[in-house]
Amino acid sequence: MSTAPRLTILIPTRNRPAWVKGLLRYYASLRCPFLIRVGDSSDEGPRQQVQELIHGLAETLSVVHHTYPTYQDQLPGVGTIACMTDLLARVDTDYAVFVADDDFIA
């Protein structure tokens, strides 16, 4: 029987580093054993804040940060769909769950 985590948590976000911070600190407090993938289509400043946060939690959480374009010239939601589709394609665990950057699961 494998002891590898069977779940990947997928978090799409855009320009909400404070929400991502709260969510990742929450998972760190739970000692979350699952891989977390953050799909970030933020502008440069907020994206850097998220990257610094993830770097600071490297000893506590297994988090991968993926950056995506903002798709500002597209219809609303196109960037989110592209981000979510790509994040899902990267999953190599048995299960995956999308979590909004302002939602918590336990």
C-alpha positions as CSV (number, residue, x, y, z in Angstrom):
1,M,0.0,0.0,0.0
2,S,1.4,3.4,-1.0
3,T,1.8,6.1,1.7
4,A,2.1,8.9,-0.9
5,P,-0.6,11.6,-0.6
6,R,-3.6,10.7,-2.8
7,L,-5.0,14.2,-3.1
8,T,-3.9,17.5,-4.7
9,I,-5.4,20.8,-3.6
10,L,-5.7,23.3,-6.5
11,I,-6.0,27.0,-5.7
12,P,-6.6,29.5,-8.5
13,T,-6.1,33.1,-7.5
14,R,-5.7,36.6,-8.9
15,N,-4.5,39.6,-7.0
16,R,-5.5,38.3,-3.6
17,P,-2.3,37.6,-1.7
18,A,-3.9,38.2,1.7
19,W,-6.5,35.5,1.1
20,V,-3.8,33.1,-0.2
21,K,-1.7,33.9,2.9
22,G,-4.6,33.0,5.2
23,L,-5.4,29.9,3.4
24,L,-1.9,28.5,3.2
25,R,-1.2,29.4,6.9
26,Y,-4.4,27.5,7.7
27,Y,-3.2,24.4,5.9
28,A,0.2,24.8,7.5
29,S,-1.4,24.9,11.0
30,L,-3.2,21.6,10.1
31,R,0.1,20.1,8.9
32,C,-1.6,19.3,5.6
33,P,0.1,16.3,4.0
34,F,-1.2,17.0,0.5
35,L,0.4,18.7,-2.5
36,I,-1.0,22.2,-3.0
37,R,-0.8,23.8,-6.4
38,V,-1.4,27.6,-6.6
39,G,-2.4,28.9,-10.0
40,D,-1.6,32.6,-10.0
41,S,-2.7,35.1,-12.6
42,S,-1.9,38.1,-10.4
43,D,-0.2,41.3,-11.4
44,E,3.5,41.4,-10.6
45,G,3.3,42.9,-7.0
46,P,0.7,40.5,-5.6
47,R,2.3,37.6,-7.5
48,Q,5.7,38.3,-5.7
49,Q,3.9,38.4,-2.4
50,V,2.5,35.0,-3.0
51,Q,5.9,33.6,-4.1
52,E,7.5,35.0,-1.0
53,L,4.8,33.4,1.2
54,I,5.2,30.0,-0.5
55,H,9.0,30.2,-0.1
56,G,8.6,31.0,3.6
57,L,6.3,27.9,4.1
58,A,8.6,25.5,2.2
59,E,9.5,23.7,5.4
60,T,5.9,23.2,6.4
61,L,3.9,22.7,3.2
62,S,4.4,21.1,-0.2
63,V,3.3,24.0,-2.5
64,V,4.0,24.5,-6.1
65,H,3.4,28.0,-7.6
66,H,2.3,28.3,-11.2
67,T,2.0,31.6,-12.9
68,Y,-0.5,32.4,-15.7
69,P,-1.2,35.4,-17.9
70,T,-4.0,37.7,-16.8
71,Y,-5.9,37.4,-20.1
72,Q,-7.1,41.0,-19.7
73,D,-8.2,41.2,-23.4
74,Q,-10.4,38.1,-23.1
75,L,-14.0,37.7,-21.9
76,P,-14.4,37.5,-18.1
77,G,-13.6,34.0,-16.8
78,V,-11.3,32.9,-19.7
79,G,-8.2,33.2,-17.6
80,T,-9.7,31.3,-14.7
81,I,-10.8,28.5,-17.0
82,A,-7.3,28.3,-18.6
83,C,-5.7,28.3,-15.2
84,M,-8.0,25.6,-13.8
85,T,-7.6,23.4,-16.9
86,D,-3.8,23.6,-16.7
87,L,-3.7,22.9,-13.0
88,L,-6.0,19.9,-13.4
89,A,-3.7,18.5,-16.2
90,R,-0.8,18.6,-13.7
91,V,-2.5,16.4,-11.1
92,D,-0.8,13.0,-10.7
93,T,-2.7,11.9,-7.6
94,D,-5.8,9.8,-7.3
95,Y,-7.9,12.8,-6.3
96,A,-8.0,16.6,-6.7
97,V,-10.0,19.3,-5.3
98,F,-10.4,23.0,-6.4
99,V,-10.5,25.4,-3.5
100,A,-11.2,29.1,-3.9
101,D,-8.5,31.3,-2.3
102,D,-11.1,32.4,0.2
103,D,-12.5,28.9,1.1
104,F,-11.3,26.5,3.7
105,I,-11.6,22.7,3.7
106,A,-10.6,20.4,6.6
